[in-house]
């Protein structure tokens, strides 16, 4: 980093000690958080949210965090709790039932209302967070920053925002065919822009109302699709389109891509379980050769 450049987290939160009268426990906690960032243990966005705990939690809470040689014990639990809390607040006015109703309305408008590919389902925040831990950060980002995440069939945007709050993709993008569901994601984005964006180091979130087969997502570093109810024809088409991905890109699916080109993809994980709004789903992970 050159002398002219500033870390996005430090630029925004580096003066926190001047903004607050900090207790000894808070000072010790912030020092430990900074040390974790220096070792690459946490992403820039998680680092920002951990620092935000000083604004939102009492000294008694910070005293309960065990510091061990500059490291925070139970880090994964603290991160999951903080990210999940932010996501629940973000989606306070967009419950899964709201999105389900929007999906049903869109579904009935479609000419082919029997298309199972339009059936609605979304990730559970905590379960999807655990799934994301499967990936080494250096596999998805250069120096922990960069890359593009896509959710194909993004619904109200829950997976996109889970990734945004916890990882350091340069861009997080959701593609949704159904206009009512897409509108919900846009509405949530407005709330994010007003109340949450400023907390993060990397902030970009975009949603597009498009057919995933017509939209170009070949620049994606990680492609996720909640494809449990997708028709075989759509699964095959996505698998073919995924051949345009760059080498090393990940394709994460809730449906096995039967017939996927073995010369183009390695299967690196099968049947990891992720909890969905309807129950458990098996996760399959592919990597572009």
Buried (B, 14 or more C-beta within 10 A) or exposed (E): EEEEEEBBBBEBBEEBEEEEEBBEBBEBBBEBBBBBBEEEBBBBBBBBBBBBBBEEBEBEBBBEBEBEEBEBEEBEEBBBEBBBBBBEEBBEEBEBEBBBBBBBEBBEEEEEEEBEBBBBBBBBBBBBBBBBEBBEBEEBBEEBBBBBBBBBBBBBBBBBBBBBBBBBBBBBBBBBBBEBBBBBBBBBBEBBEEEBBEBBBBBEBEBBBBEBEEBEBBBBBBBBBBBBBBEEEBBBBBBBBBBBBEEEBBBBBBBBBEEBEEEBBEBEBEEBEBBBBBEEBBBBBBBBE
